[in-house]
Amino acid sequence: MANTNQVFIAIIGVGGVGKCFLNQLKSLAARKPSPKLNLCYISTSRKALYNDDYSEVNMEGVVDTLAASSKAPLALPKIVDYLAAAPAKAILVDNTSSQDVADLYPLALSRGVSIVTPNKKAFSGSYQLWQDIFTAAATSGAKVYHESSVGAGLPVISTLKDLVETGDRVTKIEGVFSGTMSFLFNSFAPTQGRGGAWSDEVKKAKSLGYTEPDPRDDLNGLDVARKLTILARLAGLQVESPTAFPVQSLIPKELESCSSGDEFLEKLPAFDKQMEETKAEAAREGKVVRFVGSIDVGANKVKVGLEKFDPSHPIAALKGSDNIISFYTERYGSNPLIVQGAGAGGEVTAMGVTGDLIKVVAQM
Ligand SMILES: NC(=O)c1ccc[n+]([C@@H]2O[C@H](COP(=O)([O-])OP(=O)(O)OC[C@H]3O[C@@H](n4cnc5c(N)ncnc54)[C@H](OP(=O)(O)O)[C@@H]3O)[C@@H](O)[C@H]2O)c1
């Protein structure tokens, strides 16, 4: 018989989100002593801490202990073997953005190991992987939660699941799904004032830490496309991959082949005119331009790109780097259910992960 008074927790990934998650886990374990949350494995890509007899890895100072460890991580399938053989149920927390770790979920779930993660890769990759994950979970009873894979800690996935599972009919989902794109367009095309030149705004966003090291990784729209893929699938659409629908890239064709993000930023001012024209065209209609994703459920259409909005529209009025997601449904009629707030950041993303962990533990 499995021991029901403790739960084993393995964490892969101790970066910005992983460190915040560790602090939240430590605090949760202190506040809720039963069942005992037993950290049994923790790793980055090069180092690990674990004990063959499953004795607890001390959470106090664990980031430093891990950095000083000379133990290499187990090969990914071996982590599943280790967790499946634990003396009580186990949860794998994937705080990486690794496709290799994501590809492990069907095996982990099929062997009774639950998954909690902010990693988008498993749910926005091939449709086959999506099916394998949820079939493995349904067969074994292990749980899989990924709230922070869309909108960080905002209740986006749980809201959509509740709408669908309670029998509402979701007709459309629309929103700003990227903190970077939100920041860029709120300052490039503000509802009041002129806004700066496009290349200046991209440089500013980078210097404030809002973009990836190479801003093209935000401007190509793929990150938003991945989030839309996840929501479309949860709404019942069989989206094959994040490249199976139109995604507008904001990288000028001529700059796709730049060898570095710095070279890209250096050459970007020569292309400001294109974006300035887009802004001016919207202004002539009394509108502002925003980078949005939308899912038309009835028409089976998903798209990502620039759209024009009236300044009074909630999408146009967004501030800073906030995300906004509007759910149009039969029950909510013409006034959508709106979720809005910070869609990035270590603490809020980790909050979504910790919240998922609590849900899994409650069902064990
Ligand atoms: N940061 C946010 O605001 C935010 C918001 C929403 C969702 N997310 C998602 O949260 C996840 C984590 O983001 P982050 O910002 O914390 O990333 P990060 O700072 O880059 O940290 C990633 C961590 O994962 C480890 N890692 C990567 N590949 C690995 C592998 N194959 N095996 C073991 N460890 C591996 C890295 O170890 P090394 O350092 O040794 O490589 C590092 O500890 C990502 O999926 C991201 O998309 C983040």
The ligand as an SDF file (V2000), in Angstrom:
LIG
                    3D

 48 52  0  0  0  0  0  0  0  0999 V2000
    9.6760   33.6210  -16.4800 N   0  0  0  0  0  0  0  0  0  0  0  0
    8.4010   33.8670  -16.7250 C   0  0  0  0  0  0  0  0  0  0  0  0
    7.8940   34.9870  -16.5220 O   0  0  0  0  0  0  0  0  0  0  0  0
    7.5140   32.7690  -17.2540 C   0  0  0  0  0  0  0  0  0  0  0  0
    6.1350   33.0100  -17.4610 C   0  0  0  0  0  0  0  0  0  0  0  0
    5.3300   31.9560  -17.9080 C   0  0  0  0  0  0  0  0  0  0  0  0
    5.8880   30.7160  -18.1650 C   0  0  0  0  0  0  0  0  0  0  0  0
    7.2250   30.5290  -17.9780 N   0  0  0  0  0  0  0  0  0  0  0  0
    7.8030   29.2150  -18.2700 C   0  0  0  0  0  0  0  0  0  0  0  0
    8.4240   28.6980  -17.1020 O   0  0  0  0  0  0  0  0  0  0  0  0
    9.5080   27.8340  -17.4690 C   0  0  0  0  0  0  0  0  0  0  0  0
   10.7610   28.2620  -16.7210 C   0  0  0  0  0  0  0  0  0  0  0  0
   11.0910   29.5950  -17.0730 O   0  0  0  0  0  0  0  0  0  0  0  0
   12.3350   30.3630  -16.4060 P   0  0  0  0  0  0  0  0  0  0  0  0
   12.1550   31.7880  -16.7520 O   0  0  0  0  0  0  0  0  0  0  0  0
   12.4560   29.9430  -14.9850 O   0  0  0  0  0  0  0  0  0  0  0  0
   13.5600   29.7350  -17.2540 O   0  0  0  0  0  0  0  0  0  0  0  0
   15.1160   29.7950  -16.8960 P   0  0  0  0  0  0  0  0  0  0  0  0
   15.3910   30.9080  -15.9300 O   0  0  0  0  0  0  0  0  0  0  0  0
   15.8320   29.7670  -18.1850 O   0  0  0  0  0  0  0  0  0  0  0  0
   15.4090   28.4310  -16.0990 O   0  0  0  0  0  0  0  0  0  0  0  0
   15.3160   27.1690  -16.7170 C   0  0  0  0  0  0  0  0  0  0  0  0
   15.8540   26.1190  -15.7630 C   0  0  0  0  0  0  0  0  0  0  0  0
   15.6260   24.8440  -16.3700 O   0  0  0  0  0  0  0  0  0  0  0  0
   16.8660   24.1130  -16.3810 C   0  0  0  0  0  0  0  0  0  0  0  0
   16.8600   23.2200  -17.5420 N   0  0  0  0  0  0  0  0  0  0  0  0
   16.7180   23.5450  -18.8350 C   0  0  0  0  0  0  0  0  0  0  0  0
   16.7330   22.4300  -19.6040 N   0  0  0  0  0  0  0  0  0  0  0  0
   16.8980   21.3890  -18.7580 C   0  0  0  0  0  0  0  0  0  0  0  0
   16.9840   19.9760  -18.9320 C   0  0  0  0  0  0  0  0  0  0  0  0
   16.9080   19.4200  -20.1330 N   0  0  0  0  0  0  0  0  0  0  0  0
   17.1460   19.2110  -17.8230 N   0  0  0  0  0  0  0  0  0  0  0  0
   17.2310   19.7710  -16.5950 C   0  0  0  0  0  0  0  0  0  0  0  0
   17.1450   21.1000  -16.3630 N   0  0  0  0  0  0  0  0  0  0  0  0
   16.9810   21.8950  -17.4400 C   0  0  0  0  0  0  0  0  0  0  0  0
   17.9420   25.1670  -16.4530 C   0  0  0  0  0  0  0  0  0  0  0  0
   19.1620   24.6270  -15.9910 O   0  0  0  0  0  0  0  0  0  0  0  0
   20.5860   25.2130  -16.5410 P   0  0  0  0  0  0  0  0  0  0  0  0
   20.6730   26.5860  -15.9730 O   0  0  0  0  0  0  0  0  0  0  0  0
   21.5840   24.2560  -16.0150 O   0  0  0  0  0  0  0  0  0  0  0  0
   20.4680   25.1880  -18.0470 O   0  0  0  0  0  0  0  0  0  0  0  0
   17.3470   26.2120  -15.4810 C   0  0  0  0  0  0  0  0  0  0  0  0
   17.5930   25.8220  -14.1480 O   0  0  0  0  0  0  0  0  0  0  0  0
    9.6120   27.9460  -18.9930 C   0  0  0  0  0  0  0  0  0  0  0  0
    8.9330   26.8710  -19.5920 O   0  0  0  0  0  0  0  0  0  0  0  0
    8.9070   29.2620  -19.3090 C   0  0  0  0  0  0  0  0  0  0  0  0
    8.3790   29.3100  -20.6170 O   0  0  0  0  0  0  0  0  0  0  0  0
    8.0450   31.5070  -17.5260 C   0  0  0  0  0  0  0  0  0  0  0  0
  1  2  1  0
  2  3  2  0
  2  4  1  0
  4  5  1  0
  4 48  2  0
  5  6  2  0
  6  7  1  0
  7  8  2  0
  8  9  1  0
  8 48  1  0
  9 10  1  0
  9 46  1  0
 10 11  1  0
 11 12  1  0
 11 44  1  0
 12 13  1  0
 13 14  1  0
 14 15  2  0
 14 16  1  0
 14 17  1  0
 17 18  1  0
 18 19  2  0
 18 20  1  0
 18 21  1  0
 21 22  1  0
 22 23  1  0
 23 24  1  0
 23 42  1  0
 24 25  1  0
 25 26  1  0
 25 36  1  0
 26 27  1  0
 26 35  1  0
 27 28  2  0
 28 29  1  0
 29 30  1  0
 29 35  2  0
 30 31  1  0
 30 32  2  0
 32 33  1  0
 33 34  2  0
 34 35  1  0
 36 37  1  0
 36 42  1  0
 37 38  1  0
 38 39  2  0
 38 40  1  0
 38 41  1  0
 42 43  1  0
 44 45  1  0
 44 46  1  0
 46 47  1  0
M  CHG  2   8   1  16  -1
M  END
$$$$
